[in-house]
Amino acid sequence: MLLQLISITAGLVSSCKSSLSYLVSRPNGGNVAVIAVGGATEALDARPGALTLQVKNRKGFIKLALKHGAQLVPVFSFGENELFDQMENPAGSHLRRLQNRLQSIMGIAMPLFHARGVFQYSFGLIPYRKSIHTIVGKPIPVSQTTCPSSEDIDALHRVYLQSLMELFEENKTTYGVEKDQHLTFI
């Protein structure tokens, strides 16, 4: 209960459609909805060096943006996956099946991760000392379409993915990613 109160006081809301619609449709504006599009599924694949994003089939946020005429802003955080190591859990493994089952029951992912300890660096749950650099791209203007078609959604989704890819490519060498490494959308 206390955690919910703190979350609400900090301005956090559910990521359900009705909550997000309320935020982006306020008549005076001034609200921003920040969504981790890859969600729980992406968390199970997060590990150092991973550049795979679960966004290819995630289009609900695109439809919502079109319905309300809300701009989309591509954002990428370099170094985020370097904070923890995660136990190997390839698709089809016993661990991954268990994690997927727990996720379907509880609605949250349960990655098994480790990093460093308080007084030693060999094992613990405190993140490694790594920098995170969050880069914010240019807003993508969106025309309000009260009943967007599949073609409208797909077209804007392609623009968003292209903008996200360009943002990554323009900044990757500055933040320690090799030239031959690229984002993968699944």
FITI-418020 format. One line per 10 residues: number of its first residue (from 1); their letters; for each residue y, z, x of N, C-alpha, C, CB. Coordinates in steps of 0.02 Angstrom, whole numbers. Atoms other than C-alpha are relative to their C-alpha. Glycine has a CB too. Layout:
<nuros>
NUM> A> Y Z X Y Z X Y Z X Y Z X; ...
</nuros>
This chain:
<nuros>
1> MLLQLISITA> -59 0 41 0 0 0 63 0 44 0 60 -47; -58 -4 -45 122 45 140 10 -67 35 -9 56 51; -5 64 -33 82 -118 230 29 -53 -47 -69 -23 26; -28 47 49 119 -217 71 75 12 -9 -37 6 -67; -70 -17 9 284 -126 49 42 -24 60 9 75 -9; -35 23 -61 335 -162 229 5 -76 0 -37 25 64; 1 73 1 284 -345 210 52 -27 -49 -69 -26 -18; -48 23 51 386 -367 51 71 14 22 -15 34 -68; -67 -18 -25 536 -277 126 23 -48 55 1 72 26; -16 46 -54 528 -394 276 10 -71 -25 -54 1 53
11> GLVSSCKSSL> -10 66 28 535 -543 158 -62 -43 -2 52 -35 38; 61 38 2 355 -596 169 -24 -7 -72 -55 32 43; 28 12 66 278 -673 14 -67 -35 7 49 -43 -43; 64 36 1 112 -746 -34 12 -74 14 -36 9 -68; -7 72 -12 82 -925 20 -27 -41 -58 -36 -19 65; 23 37 59 24 -972 -155 56 -47 -24 -22 48 -56; -47 51 23 107 -1120 -240 59 30 -39 -36 -50 -43; -55 -26 41 208 -1016 -364 51 38 43 -28 47 -54; -47 -36 -44 284 -905 -227 42 -48 40 -39 47 47; -38 48 -40 332 -1052 -119 47 -41 -43 -48 -47 37
21> SYLVSRPNGG> -44 37 45 401 -1148 -267 62 40 -17 -37 -19 -65; -56 -44 15 510 -1000 -310 50 1 58 -24 72 -15; -44 -4 -58 578 -989 -133 42 -64 9 -41 12 63; -36 62 -16 624 -1172 -113 38 -28 -59 -48 -52 24; -36 26 58 693 -1195 -289 59 43 -21 -47 -7 -59; -57 -44 17 824 -1057 -289 64 -42 -2 7 58 51; -59 43 9 987 -1134 -352 51 5 56 33 16 -65; -49 -7 -53 1095 -1064 -212 -29 -15 69 29 70 0; 31 17 -64 971 -1113 -75 -3 61 45 38 -56 34; -1 -54 -49 968 -1011 84 -68 31 14 46 53 -23
31> NVAVIAVGGA> 66 -26 -12 781 -980 81 -41 -50 42 -37 16 -66; 43 41 -42 657 -1045 207 -72 24 -9 21 4 75; 71 -16 4 470 -1052 182 -33 -23 65 -34 -33 -63; 35 17 -62 375 -1047 347 -74 7 -14 23 46 60; 71 1 15 194 -1095 328 -40 -17 62 -15 -51 -57; 48 18 -52 54 -1091 456 -51 -46 -34 -35 65 32; 37 50 38 -23 -1251 390 -75 4 15 26 -69 15; 70 -2 -18 -188 -1234 485 -37 60 -26 -7 -2 73; 27 -61 30 -215 -1060 417 -59 31 35 -19 -15 -68; 56 -38 -26 -372 -959 439 -50 -44 37 -36 36 -57
41> TEALDARPGA> 48 45 -32 -481 -1108 483 21 -17 71 -8 -65 -40; -25 16 -67 -371 -1153 631 -6 59 48 74 -22 -4; 5 -60 -42 -376 -973 695 -69 5 33 13 62 -41; 68 -3 -28 -564 -991 724 -9 -48 59 -51 -14 -53; 4 48 -56 -532 -1135 846 53 13 53 7 -70 -26; -54 -15 -47 -384 -1056 937 -29 33 63 54 45 -32; 21 -27 -65 -422 -1028 1121 43 -33 54 -77 -11 13; -42 31 -52 -333 -1063 1286 -16 -74 11 -9 38 66; 6 72 -11 -302 -1248 1310 -13 -40 -62 -55 -12 48; 14 36 62 -341 -1293 1129 63 -33 -28 -30 47 -53
51> LTLQVKNRKG> -56 38 29 -227 -1426 1055 -22 -35 -63 27 -51 51; 26 27 61 -316 -1454 891 32 36 -60 -77 6 -3; -33 -29 58 -222 -1429 728 -35 -23 -64 74 -21 -2; 31 13 65 -301 -1418 554 55 -20 -48 -40 62 -26; -56 21 42 -169 -1521 466 -12 -68 -33 64 -3 41; 12 67 25 -244 -1692 429 -11 -3 -75 -60 -30 35; 14 0 72 -305 -1646 255 39 54 -37 -74 10 -11; -41 -51 32 -174 -1513 217 64 -34 -26 18 59 50; -56 37 28 -51 -1595 99 36 37 -56 -23 -66 -26; -33 -38 54 -4 -1460 -28 72 15 15 -37 63 -12
61> FIKLALKHGA> -69 -14 -18 153 -1415 69 43 -62 -4 3 29 71; -37 64 6 203 -1599 70 18 -12 -74 -43 -59 28; -11 10 72 183 -1611 -119 55 48 -25 -65 11 -40; -50 -50 19 285 -1452 -141 70 -20 24 -19 69 28; -65 22 -27 424 -1519 -28 28 -58 -42 -7 -21 73; -23 56 41 431 -1679 -130 24 23 -69 -56 -52 -8; -19 -24 68 436 -1587 -298 68 34 0 -53 48 -26; -62 -38 -1 583 -1481 -242 54 -31 45 -14 70 24; -48 31 -45 670 -1598 -119 16 43 60 64 -16 -38; -10 -45 -57 648 -1469 19 -15 -37 65 -45 63 -6
71> QLVPVFSFGE> 10 31 -65 667 -1530 197 -61 30 34 62 8 44; 55 -23 -42 517 -1518 313 25 3 72 -62 -47 -6; -21 -7 -70 545 -1457 491 -62 11 43 50 60 8; 57 -10 -44 410 -1484 622 14 53 52 -20 -67 34; -7 -54 -48 382 -1333 734 -65 5 40 17 68 -35; 59 -10 -41 264 -1309 881 13 56 50 -20 -65 38; -7 -55 -48 235 -1153 986 -47 -11 59 -16 68 -34; 38 8 -62 179 -1183 1165 -19 69 26 40 -40 53; 22 -63 -29 75 -1042 1240 -33 48 -49 56 33 33; 26 -44 51 18 -965 1077 -76 11 8 14 -28 -69
81> NELFDQMENP> 73 -6 -7 -167 -1001 1109 -20 32 66 -31 -68 -5; 16 -29 -66 -156 -928 1285 0 77 -2 49 -24 52; -6 -73 4 -133 -748 1224 -66 36 -1 39 18 -61; 66 -32 7 -317 -712 1190 -55 -50 18 -10 26 -71; 62 40 -6 -490 -775 1236 -40 14 -63 -40 18 66; 41 -9 60 -610 -801 1092 -72 -15 17 25 -46 -57; 71 13 -11 -798 -792 1091 -17 -70 -22 -45 53 -37; 21 67 19 -882 -961 1085 -29 1 -70 -52 -28 51; 22 4 70 -908 -1008 903 1 -73 -24 44 44 -45; -2 70 20 -942 -1195 892 -25 -10 -71 -41 -43 48
91> AGSHLRRLQN> 21 16 69 -966 -1274 721 -76 -2 -2 30 -67 -24; 73 0 8 -1144 -1244 661 -35 60 32 -27 -61 28; 31 -58 -33 -1174 -1089 768 -7 57 -51 43 23 61; 9 -58 45 -1234 -926 689 65 38 -9 -54 47 28; -63 -36 4 -1069 -842 731 50 -36 -46 31 10 69; -48 38 40 -965 -982 653 -20 1 -74 4 -73 24; 22 -4 70 -1071 -982 494 18 68 -30 -76 -13 -6; -19 -67 23 -1045 -794 480 75 5 -10 -24 53 51; -72 -2 7 -858 -813 510 23 -39 -61 34 -28 64; -18 41 58 -846 -951 379 -18 37 -65 -35 -68 2
101> RLQSIMGIAM> 22 -38 59 -943 -844 254 48 57 -14 -73 27 10; -47 -56 8 -830 -693 284 68 -26 -23 7 39 65; -64 30 20 -678 -806 268 -1 -19 -74 16 -61 43; 3 19 70 -737 -872 100 0 61 -46 -63 -42 -13; 1 -61 40 -765 -694 37 67 36 1 -56 47 25; -60 -41 -9 -610 -608 108 65 -40 0 -5 38 63; -60 40 -1 -489 -753 122 37 0 66 46 23 -53; -31 0 -66 -447 -717 304 -54 -15 52 35 69 15; 46 15 -54 -526 -775 466 -12 63 42 27 -57 45; 18 -57 -43 -615 -651 579 -20 -25 70 -58 41 -32
111> PLFHARGVFQ> 18 22 -67 -604 -723 755 -18 61 44 59 -39 32; 18 -53 -47 -689 -618 889 35 -16 66 -79 5 9; -42 15 -58 -560 -611 1027 4 61 46 70 -21 -23; -13 -53 -49 -520 -511 1182 53 -25 49 -65 21 38; -51 18 -50 -386 -507 1316 -2 53 55 71 -5 -33; -4 -50 -53 -332 -363 1427 6 70 -30 59 -14 47; -7 -68 23 -329 -175 1416 68 28 18 -55 43 30; -63 -33 -14 -187 -51 1433 9 12 74 5 66 -39; -5 -18 -71 -225 5 1610 -41 -45 45 -21 72 9; 38 47 -41 -338 -136 1669 4 -69 -33 -75 24 7
121> YSFGLIPYRK> -8 68 25 -342 -324 1647 -66 -36 -14 40 -40 48; 64 34 8 -528 -359 1631 -22 -7 -73 -53 36 38; 21 5 70 -555 -323 1445 42 46 -44 -75 16 -7; -36 -40 48 -460 -260 1294 27 -43 -57 57 37 34; -27 36 57 -365 -310 1138 75 -12 4 -16 38 -63; -71 13 -10 -189 -318 1208 8 -72 26 32 52 49; -7 70 -22 -127 -498 1229 14 -6 75 55 -35 -40; -19 15 -69 -117 -575 1402 75 -9 3 -37 -64 25; -73 8 -10 59 -581 1473 15 -74 11 25 43 59; -15 72 -2 98 -761 1432 62 -13 -44 -61 -43 -25
131> SIHTIVGKPI> -60 18 40 259 -839 1369 -19 -45 -58 52 -36 45; 6 45 57 270 -920 1200 68 -33 -10 -24 38 -65; -62 38 10 400 -1056 1177 -7 -39 -65 15 -48 61; 2 33 65 431 -1110 998 56 -52 -2 7 51 -58; -47 56 2 514 -1280 982 6 -23 -72 -24 -59 46; -14 20 68 596 -1329 819 27 -71 1 51 49 -34; -20 70 2 612 -1514 780 57 -12 -49 -58 -43 -18; -53 21 47 738 -1610 677 -27 2 -71 26 -71 17; 22 0 70 729 -1584 489 -14 -70 -26 53 33 -45; 18 63 31 645 -1722 392 28 2 -71 -79 -12 -1
141> PVSQTTCPSS> -28 -1 68 750 -1762 238 -52 -22 -52 63 -46 -4; 49 14 53 649 -1765 77 38 -10 -66 -53 58 -7; -30 13 65 705 -1845 -86 -43 33 -54 7 -77 -13; 36 -35 53 659 -1743 -239 -35 -51 -46 47 44 -40; 41 41 44 519 -1824 -339 -39 48 -44 -48 -47 41; 30 -50 43 469 -1720 -489 -75 -9 -9 33 -1 -67; 71 13 7 298 -1803 -502 -22 -48 56 -17 -29 -71; 16 44 -56 252 -1869 -329 -70 -31 -6 5 38 66; 65 35 1 113 -1999 -318 -38 15 65 11 -77 -10; 40 -8 -61 -28 -1994 -192 30 -40 57 -73 -23 -12
151> EDIDALHRVY> -31 42 -51 61 -2134 -99 61 34 29 18 -69 -29; -59 -37 -23 222 -2031 -90 -21 56 47 40 28 -60; 24 -57 -40 126 -1881 -23 -27 -24 66 -54 39 -39; 29 26 -62 28 -1984 104 54 -26 47 -50 -55 -16; -54 28 -42 186 -2072 166 39 55 34 47 -44 -43; -37 -56 -30 281 -1909 193 -43 39 49 27 47 -55; 47 -34 -45 127 -1829 272 -3 -37 67 -70 4 -32; 1 40 -62 120 -1972 399 64 11 40 -9 -75 -15; -65 -12 -34 306 -1948 438 -1 69 33 59 -6 -50; 3 -68 -27 278 -1761 462 -45 3 62 -25 50 -54
161> LQSLMELFEE> 45 -1 -57 128 -1785 577 29 -38 60 -68 -32 -19; -32 38 -54 222 -1917 678 56 42 32 27 -67 -26; -54 -42 -27 372 -1800 696 -28 58 41 43 27 -58; 32 -55 -37 259 -1657 750 -28 -24 67 -56 32 -43; 27 30 -61 172 -1769 877 56 -15 50 -40 -64 -16; -56 16 -44 338 -1829 947 31 63 30 53 -39 -38; -26 -64 -24 403 -1650 960 -43 27 57 5 51 -57; 47 -24 -51 248 -1601 1058 6 -43 64 -73 -2 -26; -1 45 -58 252 -1754 1172 65 6 40 -10 -73 -23; -65 -6 -34 438 -1733 1212 5 64 41 56 -3 -51
171> NKTTYGVEKD> -9 -66 -31 415 -1552 1265 -59 25 41 15 50 -52; 61 -28 -28 238 -1532 1332 3 13 75 -57 -46 -15; -1 -11 -73 270 -1553 1518 46 57 19 20 -64 36; -46 -55 -13 414 -1429 1511 -35 67 -6 60 -3 -48; 34 -63 14 294 -1295 1448 -72 2 24 2 13 -74; 63 -7 -36 144 -1324 1560 -59 -38 -27 -18 69 1; 55 42 24 41 -1452 1464 0 -64 40 8 -14 -78; 6 60 -41 -24 -1597 1567 18 -63 -39 -72 -6 27; -21 63 32 39 -1774 1532 -56 -33 -40 25 -48 52; 55 34 34 -134 -1834 1482 -30 40 -58 -55 -16 50
181> QHLTFI> 23 -40 57 -160 -1696 1352 42 -16 -62 4 75 16; -34 18 62 -118 -1735 1171 -25 44 -57 -10 -75 -16; 21 -35 60 -123 -1651 1001 -55 -39 -35 60 11 -47; 51 31 41 -275 -1685 894 6 30 -70 -72 12 29; -4 -23 70 -260 -1676 705 -68 -9 -32 55 -39 -39; 65 4 36 -418 -1635 608 10 26 -70 -57 39 37
</nuros>
